[in-house]
Amino acid sequence: MSAAENAHVPGITASALSQHLRQMKNAGILDSEKQGMNVIYRSKDERIVALIDVIKENYCNSSAANT
């Protein structure tokens, strides 16, 4: 994810989000890779990735939302 891709997060500016992501990188929570003018952030902990996948599957799937 990049801050620009997540600029739609309500209540936070892209600049503030970028600063939070950078702080999480500095704390060792995230890894980053520069791609052109964007910085792409990824979780360093596969357990977090698995948790997010479960949340997406159960709460963001259109069929789950209809139950």
NORQUI-V704854 format. One record per backbone hydrogen bond with DSSP energy under -1.0 kcal/mol. NH is the residue of the N-H (numbers start at 1). CO is the residue of the C=O. E is the energy in kcal/mol with one decimal. If there is no record, write none. Layout:
# NORQUI-V704854
NH_CO_E + NH_CO_E
This chain:
# NORQUI-V704854
6_2_-1.3 + 7_4_-1.1 + 9_6_-1.8 + 12_9_-1.3 + 17_13_-2.6 + 18_14_-2.5 + 19_15_-1.9 + 20_16_-2.2 + 21_17_-2.6 + 22_18_-2.2 + 23_19_-2.1 + 24_20_-2.2 + 25_21_-2.0 + 26_22_-2.4 + 27_23_-1.5 + 28_25_-1.6 + 29_24_-2.5 + 30_24_-1.1 + 31_42_-3.3 + 33_40_-2.0 + 35_38_-3.1 + 38_35_-2.1 + 40_33_-3.3 + 41_1_-3.0 + 42_31_-2.7 + 44_29_-2.3 + 48_45_-1.0 + 49_45_-1.4 + 50_46_-2.4 + 51_47_-2.2 + 52_48_-2.6 + 53_49_-2.2 + 54_50_-2.1 + 55_51_-2.4 + 56_52_-2.8 + 57_53_-2.5 + 58_54_-2.4 + 59_55_-2.6 + 60_56_-2.0 + 65_61_-2.0 + 67_64_-1.2
